[in-house]
Amino acid sequence: MTHYLKQTPWDERTLEIPTYELTSAEPEALEQAEKTEGHFTVKVDPLLDKKRLDQYGFYYTDTLITPVCKRDQLRVFEKEGITISSSGDKQTILDIAEQAFVHGRFHRDFQIPNSLADLRYARWLEDLIDQKQVYYLYYQDEIAGFFGFDGNKVLLLGMDKAFTNRGLAKPFTSQACLRLLSLGYEELFTSVSAINMVSLNLFTSIGFKLTGSVDVYHKLNGKPLTD
């Protein structure tokens, strides 16, 4: 029998139940999820008929857009006082992260308490810090934000509210992207919630093109989650 359930231990450690991502939305995959306890994610083409997902208890949580930027398309913005660094105070950006992820699909999942959604993203960021996959964004020698990545994929981006509305977002993001490209990549990509218009506008303004999308559905089998 083909196994369609891919374990996601990074989510399991926060939700404290088995968690999986389905590798297919075919009936056999949905049937495996139906017979297994835990929390499930499946990503599907937005044009897919969702009736079958509904029949198996899956519910809509998000639509993710995929912006892509080729090396020669990046628009780099400058601003005096900006520095991009691979080092800094870990706790400072973890504190910034507490206010940065309100658009995440786990926050939009009515089965997951917001406190657990916050913890899930904070732990993800901490993992990236420990793996040296975060750039610290400085403005006038103060940490103003962070830029998390994995290879040529931009994963997490956040800025301290004290530094918003100062014209920093484009310089920070474009210069962090430029640093990634300097590692030899020909293009960068990211994934942004369709409701996060601020991030979508930011990435398109520095040269990213919107290339595709997926709908994200969740399912919970078992007891309700509590914080």
N, C-alpha and C positions, 0 to 999 in steps of 0.2 A: 504494500500500500504506500502511495506517495504521502509524505508528511508535508503539510502546507503551513504548519505553525512554527514560526521562527521566534525563539525566546528573546526577550529584551530585558536582560538582567538590570540594566540601568534604570528602568522603570519599576521593576519588581522590588528593588531595595527601598523605594519610596512608598509605593502603594502597599507593600508587604503582602502581596498575593501574586500568583503566577501571572505574567504578562507576556503577550505574544503579538507579533505582526504577521498577518496572513500574506503568503506569497502569491495568492490568487484569489479571485472572487468567484471561482467556479463552484457549483453546488457541492462538490466533494470537500472543498476547503471550508465552506460555511458549515457543513455537517460536522466536520472535525471540531470546529469552534463550539458548535452547539453541545457537543458531548464532553467538553472540557471546562473545568472551572478556571476563572480568571478574567483578566481584562484584555480586550483584543482591539487591534487597529488594522484597518484595511484601506489602501489607497487605490482609487479607481478613476477611470476616464470619466470626466463630467457628463459625457453623453451616454454613459451606460444606463440602461434601465435599472432603477434602484428598487424595483418591487421585490426582487429576491432578497436583497439585503434587509429590507423591512420585515419580510416574512421570518427571517432568522434572528430578528431582534437587534440588528445594527441600526444606529442612529447617526445622523449627520453632525459633524463637529466643525469642519473647516474646509475651505478651498485654498490650496497652496499654489502660488504663482512661482514660476521659475525664471528669474532674470539672469541673463548671461552677458558677459562682457569680454570681448576679444582684446588682445593686447593693444592693437592700434585704435581701439574705440574709447579707451579710458580717458576721461577728462579730469585732469588733476587741478585742484583748487589750492591756492596758497593763502595762508594767514599768518601774520607775525605772531610768534609766541607759541606755536604748535610744535610738539615733539611726539614722535612715535617711538616707543621703547618696548623691548622684550622683558623688561624687569620693572618691578614696582611693589607696592604694598598689597598683598593678597586680600586682606580684610577690607580695604577701602573699596575695591571693585565688587566684592561680595555684598557690601552694604549698598552700593549703587544698584546691584542686580535686584534687590528687593522691590524696586519700583519700576523695573524695566520690562517685564514680560506679561503685561496684562492682555496681550493679543494672542497668547499661545493657545493651541488647541486643547490643552489640558485645562486651561482656565474656562474654556467654553463648554467643557463636558459637564453636564449637570449632575453626573454621577460622582464627580471628584470634587471634594472640598477645596476651596481656593488655597487653603494653607498647604495642602499636599501638592497642588500645582506649583505654588511658589517654591516649595522645597525641591521639587523635581528639577526645575530650571536652575536653582542655586547650586545643586549638586553637579549638574551637567557643567556649569561654568567652572566649578572647583576642579572637576576632573580635567578640563581643558587647561587650567592654570598649571596643575601638577604635571601635565604632559607637555608643557612649554608651547601651547597652542593658543596663546592670547597675547595681543599687543595692548600695552597700556597707553592710553591717550592722555597726553599732558597738555595743559594750557597754562603758560606762565609758571611753570614748575609745579603745578598742582595736578593731581590725577583727576581728569574730568570724565573719563569713560573707558570702555574696553571694546575690543574687537576680537572675537573668537573665531577660529578657523580650523579646518582639517584638510591639509593639502591645498587644492585650489578651490575649496568650497568655503564660503563665508557662512558661519554657523550662528553666531550671536553678536549682537551689537547693542550697546547701551551707553547712555550718557547721564551723568548726574544732573538732576533738575536745576541745580544752581548754575549750570553752564549752558542751559538751553536759551534759545532766542539771542545768541551772540554771533551767529554766522559760523559756527564751528562744525556743524554736521558734515557739510560737503568737503571741507579740507581734511577733517579727520578720516572720513571714510575713503575718500579718493587716495589719500597718501598711504593709508594702510593697505589698500588694494594694490597700489604701485609697489609697495614692499613685497607683497606676495608674488607679483609678476616678476620681480627681480630675482626670484628663486628659480626661474626658468619656465614657468607655466605660460602657455599661449592664450589661455582664457580662464576666467573665473566665473563661478556661478553661485547662486544662493537660492533660498526658498523663503517666500514671504506670504503671510496670511493675506487673503484678498481684502480683509477688512482693515489691514494696516496700511492705510493710504500714505501716511507719513513716510514709512520705509520704502514703499513702492515709488513714491515721487523722488525720494532721495537717490535710490539706485538708478532710476532712469535719468536723473539730472547729471550723473557722472558717467553716463555712457552705456549702462546696461540696457539690454533689449529683453522684452517679455516674450518668452519662447514657448511656454506651455503651462498647463495646470493639471492638478489632480484634486478630486474630492476625497476628503478623509472621513471615514466612518469608524465609530467605536461601538463596542459591545461589552457589557459586564455580566458575567455569569457568577452567581454566588451572593454573599451577603453585601449589603450596602457598605460603602467605604465611609469611615469616620476619621476625623483628624485627631 
